[in-house]
Amino acid sequence: MDIKKTQPAVQPESIAAQALGWVDEKTKGVVEPIYTSTTFIRDPDNQYRSGRVYARDQNPTFDQAEAVLTALEGGHASLLFASGMAAATAVFQALSPGDHVLAPKVMYWSLRNWLKNFATHWGLQIDFIDMDAPDAVRAAIKPGQTKLVWIETPANPLWTITDIALTCEIAHAHGAMVAVDSTVATPVLSQPLKLGADIVMHAATKYLNGHSDVIAGTLTTREDNPVWQRIRTIRAQLGGVLGPFEAFLLTRGMRTLYPRVRTACVSAQKIAEHFEKHPLVAKVMYPGLPSFAGHAVAKKQMTGGFGGMMSIRVKAGEAAAIATAANVQLWKRATSLGGVESLIEHRASVEGAGTPAPIDLLRLSVGIEATNDLIDDLEQALKIAAG
């Protein structure tokens, strides 16, 4: 009997909590071991019936994390990468010179810069559009040339919402595939593959791991096809793979994914509502607010909450925003998101020229601390900044 395949049909929360219920076949331990071997023995007849030749892309420690994520996303297969950037860029590298790509104007700044400064040198044609506007997507499609539409929703740092199902309908009608950066939504809140996407990507450094101690990225495909096979080859040959210890930690992190994300969602909603009409705050940008431009679409395609990410615009301007971040005590001034600790950052300073972030914007990643403590800390920092 294969112990790893005896898990009954259960809810996603249970799949994540028990990591598919896998048990170490040798010791019957409820936690799978970390495999550090870099190479594997051939059979006497020179075959590799174990299915493993070399650990660069075949380390057994990858198996559980990839299987858990595939189950949570409802996909065909998943791959781990050394970072979110390694995962995302592998999708673009699987295209051919001359292929046309649509990407959002509002998206993760590192990937946007890579597309502008590197991908174009490899022959890709890239147009940045308002991905949340279906008419803009229709107008930008080049029949026969557009091969990929890249969606990020909610999109960092303005939390723009793109209608995944409608965008997939438009793209597929012209023969283009759709990949979705679902890092902020996570499998807890959104299922892009079920909405028609071909590939879903996560910067697993963020919510999937959730403890700010692993750099990782993932891709999950809806089906096996030539593009997915090229992505697998790219990972193997370019070597952007995760180490076994990091893969182990990622599996451990995903076990608490559902309670972490749900706690962050509840807290973020309360924080957004508290500051929406605050005298020192010009605007709160959070998909869970009915006043937010993308709220209706977010409500349609996100279930169980609207995520732990938001941004606020400080009414007194850039200096006050920076001073607010300087005077928090519980929130941590740091880049990244999706960890158990709450983070705050003046995003325009980080992204520099070309950023869509207004200079008075603070990006907030809500963790799992007591909500009132987070509100009180931000309140006192805003007051200090206002003088």
Secondary structure as UniProt FT lines:
FT   HELIX           3..5
FT   HELIX           12..17
FT   HELIX           19..21
FT   TURN            25..27
FT   TURN            44..45
FT   TURN            49..50
FT   HELIX           55..58
FT   HELIX           61..73
FT   STRAND          77..81
FT   HELIX           84..93
FT   TURN            97..98
FT   STRAND          100..104
FT   HELIX           109..117
FT   HELIX           119..122
FT   STRAND          125..129
FT   TURN            131..132
FT   HELIX           134..140
FT   TURN            143..145
FT   STRAND          146..152
FT   TURN            156..159
FT   HELIX           164..173
FT   TURN            174..175
FT   STRAND          177..181
FT   TURN            183..185
FT   HELIX           186..189
FT   HELIX           192..195
FT   STRAND          199..202
FT   TURN            204..209
FT   STRAND          217..221
FT   HELIX           226..238
FT   HELIX           244..254
FT   TURN            255..256
FT   HELIX           257..275
FT   TURN            276..277
FT   TURN            279..280
FT   STRAND          281..285
FT   TURN            287..288
FT   TURN            290..291
FT   TURN            293..294
FT   HELIX           295..301
FT   STRAND          309..314
FT   TURN            315..316
FT   HELIX           318..327
FT   STRAND          332..333
FT   STRAND          343..346
FT   HELIX           347..351
FT   TURN            353..354
FT   TURN            359..360
FT   STRAND          361..365
FT   HELIX           371..386
//
